[in-house]
Amino acid sequence: MKKNLMLQIMIAFVVGLVLGIGLWISGIDVTGYITWVSPFGNVLVSMLKMIVVPVIFLSLISGSASLPTGQFGKIGLKIIIWYFATSLVAAVLGSFLALVFNPGAGSSIAEWSALASTEATNITASTTSASGALIDVFLSMFENPFSALANGSFLAIIVFSIAFGLALKLLFDSEKTTEAMRTKITATLDLIEVCKQTTFKLVDWILAYSPIGVFALTSCNFANYGSALFGPYIKLAVGVICSVLILIFVGYPVMVAIFTRNNPYKVLNKIKDASLTAFVTRSSAATLPVSMKISDENLQIEPALSAFSLPLGATINMDGVCVHLPFFAVLAANMFGIDLGFTGLAILVITTVLASVGAGGVPGGSLMLLFIILQNMGLSTAQTSIIVGLALGINPILDMFETMNNVTGDLICTYAVASHSNMIIKSEDEKK
């Protein structure tokens, strides 16, 4: 089903691309076409925006409530620190290379300039937000949760969801908690899990519609801007792929070499089957059985550690997302004349890392998280629709590399913590 959906999306993208370019080359007035067709694309963007808040809210509560607080707490803390550290490295690398490739720079031709001028108020607000103090971002993380859910204040939702889940877990593990209360907590978590799986089913329905939305958005975008979008598209795709490969073959090996004193490329060779499986399936969850098998048989990691670390990594460790999202942020900044500046880039990195923990288990999760990044930049609904439309068209290709990065990162982090914590099972010869 997923393979068929991916094929349908790619076909819709190609057909929309060809039709859009054809309309642009013909020189005819495309206003009528865009008026009638664009709503079919905009409704896809609206549906994704509709589902993103409940997905992130429920996923983070469920995930943080499963974190260990007992005898395995110290090892669990190491895993979490490693996951956030690699996500931070990925976000910094992604932001740096996004500036190097600079997708969309120099492509703001008359059409883009006209588009930017119609959104002048929003651009001014975005520039002010990006140049504001980091303390404003920090304070925005702590907001009335009901107001945050209603207004889509993603950073506040992320912080509250994680804190709420941890509070449930600590309350359950407390010696003062009665069995009756533990039963109620378990029932609450079961309800949250049911709600989460229900939202995932809604995501499946939305994705089933996505080929129609992709066709509409792609054809309208290219009918409007024509070949001017090819440069940014190529730059963005090459940039994301290069960033992923640099992180896998340079970033991870450096970390493994420093913290384990082992040959990192031997480790990469041992986990290549999981990386390739993730590339083909585009799913961290679907790759999990392969990752577990490789962890036990090839890396010789204690099963108790891998049984916790790898499922958790499939939920919160999204290094590929952290590499991916900054490229679209820079593309948006170039398209709409937003000056990110140093503070804006710092906010982008922080937001990307925090947002990435909410992508776990969601098909096309990085697309939903794109809304968080764009909202934090101050983009309007019209501007967001254009960027998301571009992302939808190219996402199936980038998602392969992104998922491969995620799974590789999970195994690398698990191996590093296992090596540092003496949780590598040694053979009889090694013991001697």
C-alpha atoms as one frame of an Amber mdcrd trajectory, in Angstrom:
protein
   0.000   0.000   0.000   2.758   2.435   0.988   4.765   1.577  -2.117   1.686
   2.161  -4.276   1.053   5.469  -2.517   4.641   6.555  -3.070   4.325   5.677
  -6.773   1.042   7.572  -7.004   2.584  10.650  -5.387   5.562  10.547  -7.753
   3.276  10.169 -10.784   1.082  13.033  -9.540   4.182  15.180  -9.070   5.547
  14.439 -12.557   2.180  14.989 -14.256   1.634  18.213 -12.313   5.166  19.341
 -13.161   4.730  18.687 -16.890   1.309  20.334 -17.012   2.454  23.329 -14.973
   5.531  23.905 -17.118   3.421  23.477 -20.237   0.977  26.150 -19.080   3.868
  28.451 -18.141   5.609  28.023 -21.521   2.366  28.565 -23.415   2.124  32.071
 -21.965  -1.644  31.844 -21.547  -3.406  33.381 -18.563  -3.396  30.694 -15.843
  -5.514  32.656 -13.366  -8.637  30.638 -14.103  -6.784  27.311 -13.872  -5.211
  28.232 -10.542  -8.537  29.513  -9.181 -10.261  26.200  -9.861  -7.412  23.728
  -9.183  -5.487  25.277  -6.260  -8.251  24.540  -3.683  -7.618  20.803  -4.196
  -4.017  21.388  -3.121  -4.819  23.851  -0.368  -7.214  21.380   1.248  -4.326
  18.898   1.588  -2.264  21.542   3.371  -5.245  22.348   5.595  -5.792  18.672
   6.477  -2.123  18.279   7.421  -2.376  21.381   9.609  -5.552  19.934  11.146
  -3.859  16.706  12.222  -0.385  17.927  13.202  -1.316  19.226  16.687  -3.073
  16.055  17.942  -0.355  13.831  16.435   2.463  15.678  18.181   0.521  16.107
  21.434  -0.468  12.437  21.774   2.832  11.010  20.455   4.944  12.979  22.910
   2.794  12.135  25.940   2.857   8.446  25.017   6.595   8.464  24.292   7.738
  10.379  27.365   5.487   8.286  29.635   7.372   5.170  28.483  10.790   6.484
  29.526  12.508   4.466  32.278  12.819   5.956  35.764  13.874   2.859  37.713
  17.092   0.838  37.697  17.556   1.474  34.006  17.248   5.235  34.443  20.946
   6.125  34.161  21.400   4.176  30.936  18.143   5.616  29.625  19.389   9.115
  30.399  22.591   8.430  28.438  20.534   7.275  25.467  18.334  10.369  25.562
  21.366  12.681  25.850  22.993  10.943  22.878  19.825  11.226  20.819  19.431
  14.935  21.524  23.160  15.557  20.959  23.108  13.907  17.531  19.890  15.757
  16.661  21.598  19.034  17.586  24.634  18.154  15.449  22.304  17.234  12.562
  20.345  20.505  12.882  23.529  22.597  12.960  24.977  20.710   9.991  21.694
  20.987   8.081  21.466  24.736   8.766  25.100  25.322   7.749  24.819  23.375
   4.502  21.437  24.958   3.770  23.199  28.332   3.838  25.985  26.943   1.638
  23.597  25.556  -0.995  21.235  28.498  -0.390  18.203  27.120  -2.320  16.103
  29.859  -3.849  18.826  32.515  -3.701  18.923  34.642  -6.832  15.698  33.045
  -8.056  13.317  35.667  -6.715  12.315  36.847 -10.159   9.391  39.184 -10.816
   6.760  36.612  -9.855   8.382  35.888  -6.503   8.942  39.578  -5.869   5.283
  40.265  -6.568   4.298  37.431  -4.247   6.559  38.759  -1.507   5.154  42.283
  -1.868   1.604  41.012  -1.305   2.736  39.587   2.002   4.754  42.620   3.145
   3.113  42.796   6.559   3.865  39.167   7.308   7.470  39.530   6.175   8.021
  42.479   8.480   6.581  40.539  11.395   8.718  37.523  10.545  11.909  39.566
  10.351  11.167  41.142  13.708  10.512  37.731  15.235  13.737  36.255  13.839
  15.839  39.116  15.150  14.281  39.019  18.628  16.024  37.739  21.721  16.276
  34.006  22.330  14.634  34.607  25.678  11.352  35.234  23.832  11.557  31.750
  22.328  12.329  30.288  25.747   9.354  32.043  27.349   7.066  30.940  24.511
   7.707  27.331  25.524   5.692  27.857  28.707   2.143  28.794  27.849  -1.348
  27.855  28.890  -1.600  24.381  27.294  -5.232  24.841  26.225  -4.369  28.145
  24.590  -1.317  26.546  22.952  -3.422  23.693  21.556  -6.062  26.098  20.261
  -3.559  28.481  18.672  -1.105  25.850  17.417   1.801  27.157  19.538   3.985
  24.178  18.766   6.910  24.770  21.108   4.574  25.166  24.085   2.696  22.002
  23.032   5.964  20.037  22.799   7.187  21.140  26.239   3.843  20.525  27.963
   3.362  17.108  26.300   6.795  15.865  27.369   6.350  17.211  30.917   2.850
  15.692  31.196   4.053  12.280  30.028   7.017  12.305  32.420   4.737  13.349
  35.290   2.449  10.392  34.563   5.437   8.038  34.547   6.894   9.400  37.801
   3.488   9.263  39.477   3.067   5.642  38.386   6.540   4.676  39.694   6.206
   6.514  43.005   6.089   4.297  46.087   3.349   6.529  47.514   1.018   5.838
  44.598  -1.744   3.355  45.400  -2.615   0.418  43.179  -5.966   2.009  42.430
  -4.221   5.140  41.164  -1.775   3.051  39.085  -4.765   1.338  37.480  -6.227
   4.734  36.566  -2.875   5.917  35.156  -2.607   2.763  33.050  -6.137   3.309
  31.765  -5.277   6.937  30.944  -2.192   5.886  28.993  -4.200   3.200  27.200
  -6.738   5.863  26.182  -3.949   8.152  24.958  -2.487   5.270  22.943  -5.878
   4.540  21.378  -6.276   8.217  20.501  -2.762   8.272  19.022  -3.410   5.249
  16.834  -6.704   6.801  15.754  -4.932   9.975  14.643  -2.451   7.816  12.722
  -5.423   6.265  10.903  -6.567   9.793  10.024  -3.070  10.465   8.706  -3.415
   7.398   6.459  -6.641   8.817   5.049  -5.050  12.200   4.441  -2.075  10.599
   2.704  -4.467   8.569   0.533  -5.754  11.901  -0.778  -2.245  13.349  -1.131
  -1.670  12.414  -4.830  -4.568  14.713  -5.785  -3.205  17.485  -3.568   0.341
  17.022  -4.860  -0.868  17.269  -8.473  -2.839  20.453  -7.729  -0.072  22.159
  -5.763   2.697  21.170  -8.198   0.839  22.172 -11.353  -0.233  25.516  -9.862
   3.225  26.335  -8.500   4.984  25.580 -11.783   2.263  27.261 -13.847   2.926
  30.370 -11.766   6.731  30.311 -11.546   7.806  27.969 -14.338  11.417  26.883
 -14.669  12.499  29.309 -11.936  11.677  26.555  -9.441  14.050  23.998 -10.996
  17.163  25.637  -9.563  15.882  25.683  -5.957  14.524  22.142  -6.343  17.836
  20.727  -7.546  19.842  22.677  -4.978  17.562  21.595  -2.166  17.556  17.913
  -3.136  21.329  17.753  -3.629  21.884  19.708  -0.425  19.732  17.418   1.733
  21.258  14.261   0.252  24.812  15.588   0.733  24.008  16.574   4.318  22.691
  13.098   5.107  25.738  11.397   3.588  28.135  13.743   5.411  26.428  13.044
   8.737  26.474   9.267   8.171  29.999   8.935   6.797  31.757  11.781   8.639
  29.700  13.018  11.600  28.757   9.673  13.140  32.221   8.121  12.588  33.890
  11.047  14.384  31.566  10.617  17.380  32.073   6.835  17.459  35.851   7.197
  17.200  35.985   9.752  20.024  33.668   8.011  22.478  34.316   4.323  21.787
  37.899   4.281  20.421  36.753   1.736  17.824  36.922   1.819  14.037  33.641
   3.562  13.132  33.562   2.291   9.556  33.550  -1.319  10.765  30.477  -0.407
  12.807  28.831   1.208   9.756  29.571  -1.911   7.733  27.869  -4.074  10.354
  24.668  -2.017  10.271  24.457  -1.469   6.508  21.561  -3.930   6.088  19.376
  -1.900   8.446  20.346   1.338   6.704  19.461  -0.083   3.287  16.186  -1.515
   4.587  15.254   1.921   5.947  16.151   3.495   2.595  13.813   1.147   0.727
  10.907   1.037   3.198  11.061   4.729   4.249   9.903   3.622   7.695  11.883
   3.479  10.932   9.155   1.334  12.507   9.170  -1.177   9.638  12.973  -1.407
   9.884  12.918  -1.994  13.654  13.018  -5.841  13.477  16.087  -5.649  11.224
  17.713  -3.101  13.535  17.076  -5.323  16.578  18.546  -8.361  14.815  21.665
  -6.453  13.759  22.066  -4.992  17.240  21.978  -8.453  18.824  23.927 -10.437
  16.233  26.352  -7.997  14.574  26.983  -5.401  17.278  26.606  -7.822  20.210
  24.711  -5.259  22.299  22.914  -6.406  25.451  19.292  -7.119  24.419  18.010
  -5.229  27.475  19.586  -2.039  26.112  18.626  -2.447  22.460  15.038  -3.383
  23.405  14.708   0.045  25.025  16.973   2.215  22.891  15.918   1.257  19.361
  12.121   1.605  19.768  12.707   4.888  21.603  15.012   6.044  18.791  12.344
   5.200  16.217  10.098   7.573  18.146  12.249  10.567  19.118  15.577  10.356
  17.265  14.994  12.028  13.897  18.416  13.190  12.725  17.289  13.044   9.097
  14.442  15.440   9.904  16.916  17.799  11.606  19.031  17.839   8.436  16.018
  18.132   6.132  13.934  20.949   7.621  16.520  23.787   7.611  16.753  23.565
   3.811  13.081  24.397   3.429  13.441  27.171   6.018  16.250  28.766   3.998
  14.243  28.290   0.781  11.296  30.082   2.420  13.566  32.873   3.661  14.960
  33.408   0.158  11.561  33.247  -1.525   9.893  35.740   0.786  12.782  38.045
   1.615  13.186  37.025   5.271  16.546  37.836   6.880  17.239  34.984   9.289
  20.435  36.398  10.818  22.406  34.657  13.578  19.556  34.784  16.086  17.082
  33.503  13.519  19.397  30.590  12.713  19.826  29.794  16.415  16.048  29.766
  16.826  15.772  27.572  13.722  18.216  25.014  15.194  16.462  24.933  18.580
  13.014  24.682  17.018  14.143  21.913  14.658  15.584  19.788  17.475  12.522
  20.237  19.692  10.109  19.653  16.824  11.882  16.521  15.599  10.907  14.523
  18.689   7.275  14.771  17.600   7.716  13.052  14.236   8.032   9.494  15.440
   5.845   6.822  13.876   3.973   9.245  11.639   4.047   8.606   7.867   5.386
  11.774   6.270   6.051  13.151   9.756   8.655  15.636   8.542   6.010  17.355
   6.398   3.915  18.010   9.478   6.895  19.345  11.373   7.522  21.747   8.511
   4.472  23.663   9.743   6.237  24.250  13.082   9.333  25.654  11.376   7.374
  27.874   8.995   5.071  29.160  11.720   8.054  30.117  13.838   9.399  32.106
  10.875   6.118  34.039  10.721   4.940  32.817   7.314   1.322  33.368   6.339
  -1.035  30.583   5.290  -0.480  31.427   1.601   3.301  31.357   1.986   3.160
  28.109   3.959   1.049  26.487   1.241   3.678  27.258  -1.396   6.558  25.806
   0.645   4.578  22.735   1.720   3.501  22.235  -1.899   7.149  22.189  -2.973
   8.007  19.839  -0.102   5.207  17.412  -0.973   6.477  16.991  -4.501  10.034
  16.120  -3.577   9.453  14.465  -0.187   9.256  10.809  -1.358  12.836  11.010
  -2.650  14.256  12.906   0.318  12.351  10.677   2.751  14.437   7.666   1.657
  17.678   9.350   2.706  16.050  10.890   5.774  14.818   7.512   7.075  18.176
   5.881   6.361  19.788   8.626   8.438  17.317   8.112  11.300  17.865   4.352
  11.547  21.649   4.649  11.206  21.635   7.226  13.987  19.573   4.949  16.252
  22.053   2.094  15.897  25.114   4.326  16.211  23.797   5.918  19.412  22.833
   2.545  20.876  26.273   1.130  20.085  28.086   4.147  21.547  26.145   3.982
  24.825  26.553   0.189  25.009  30.309   0.483  24.459  30.631   3.281  27.019
  28.499   1.380  29.577  30.180  -2.029  29.118  27.045  -3.539  27.627  28.734
  -5.194  24.641  28.572  -8.982  24.930  32.064 -10.360  24.512  32.777 -13.702
  22.925  34.570 -16.437  24.887  37.832 -15.663  23.044  37.555 -11.952  23.907
  36.909 -12.791  27.573  40.138 -14.754  27.690
